[in-house]
Every structure is written in structure tokens, then in C-alpha cells.
């Protein structure tokens, strides 16, 4: 029963990863108030544990389960523990207050470690294997050794072209730093564009709230406007991306753009009303991210379902093109 055994390994791997994430989160909350011996300066040990453990747990769960989606489950347990620790209880207790800068940096850098690890395992693709060289018969015995050496050299590089007996490389020349950065920006331009638009919407709403003459009535309405705008933008972008890319490419890019916009809004948005991100506690900081992600995911799901219902998604269009190409071919008699 190889299928059952593999599924049990995946379940066990997810449970272990989730348990390790929650244990490390409790350890980080416990170590955040610790100071250096003989001093009042806090010891940033929990920050170091959060960055290393969170980044490593992504790769650990991905390696054990073999699935990218399951590698994100431990982050849920870590965020749940930190969210409980950053909110005030009914008795008034708060494990990570706003003046505990080690706890605040643990929340921020730990979340960043989860995001970077998820981005690397979701978006990054392994390079394709080097193509196999076809058998090449030498023209004469005198050129056999030279052809073999050239073939082995360019086969190791992964690109080759046969010209008579010789094999020459067709790899493009190496790019300098500026060209490489421009190529990377062009490759990730859709993701950065969506994240920038989401951030600008949230920033504009925060600036409008600060400039308003009625600060006690505007915040709730401003939050509604921001969330509605974020949801509509995600709906439109996911609808357009569903026609352009398959779901395996579109969904990771949309999630990365949404997460990037949420982090930028939570970190830089409060400055639009002359406040810092953790002025009202770490709980409010993460509440902005949760609400941002929830509304954005809801808008993205609606946009994807809307494209599928209208038959405009990438898979449906590919099937139509395939069917049209099959019908256009004349039948063999």
C-alpha cells in the first residue's frame, strides 16, 4: 500500500512541523523579556530563533511532505501563538507589550522569515536538466578525440549546437549587474505592480483619515473603503491573470503580491497618520495583516471563480485551442 504509506508520512510530517512551530513560538515569547546579565538591555535571542526556525521549518516540511502547500501549515500554528501573546486577555495581561522591542522584532522578522521561505519554495523553479546529446559519428579517426572533448565541455554547460563534427555553445553572454536587475524586475513586474497598487490604496485611505476633520467618525468608514478597494483590485487582477497563466503559476504570484502589500501597509501605512506601526500594540499590527489577507483572498477567489464560470480561464482556453487544432486536421483515409 505505497499510496497509504506516503499519505501517512505527509500527515506525520505536517504534525511534526506544526508542533515544532508552536513550540518555538512559545519559546520565543518566553525569551523576549530576558535581558543581558547585569543590564536592562534586552537579549535578542528570540529574534534569532524566530528567523532561523521559521525559515528552516518551511524547507523541513517541504522536504518531508513533498508538497509546497503543506509546507505553509506550520506558519498557522506559529501565528496563532504569537497572536494570542500580542493581545490583551480579559484579566489585562499582555505577554508582548508595545515597549518590548525584542518581541516586536520577533513578530516582524519571524513573519518575514515565513514569507521569504514561502516565496523561495513557491516561486523559485529549478533549472531544467541539461539536454542529452545525440550520438555523433566522427568524420574520421583523427577528429574523434577533439569532438568528444568539445561535446563533453558544452554538455556540462547545458547548451549545445551541432555544426559538422564540432559542437558549439549557444548560451547567451553573461549579464552585468544592471541588466540582471532589470531582467529580474521585468520577471516579477506583475507581482510588484499588484503589491504597489494595494499599498497605495491603503496609504491613500490612511492619509484621508488623518486629513479629515472628524477623526472619531472616519476610521471605521475608511477601513471599509480600504478593504472594499483591496478586494475589488484583487478580483480584477486575479480574473485577468487567470486568462494569462495556469493556476499553478497564477495563484502563487497573487498570494505573494497580496502578502507583500499587506506587510507594506502594516509597516508603512501608520506613518501616513503620523504614528508608528506598533504604537497601539502588536495585536493591532497583525490585525491589519489578517484583515488585509482575508479580504484579498476572498476577492481573489471570487475573481478566479468568475473567470472559470465564464470559461475565460487558461485551462479552458487551452482545451478550446486543442480541440480546434484537432478538428482542423484532415482525416486520414
PyMOL commands that set and color helices and strands:
alter all, ss='L'
color gray80, all
select helices_A, chain A and resi 2-31+45-65+70-85+101-122+141-157+177-187+189-211+215-244+247-273+282-309+314-328
alter helices_A, ss='H'
color red, helices_A
select strands_A, chain A and resi 161-163+166-168
alter strands_A, ss='S'
color yellow, strands_A
deselect
rebuild
show_as cartoon
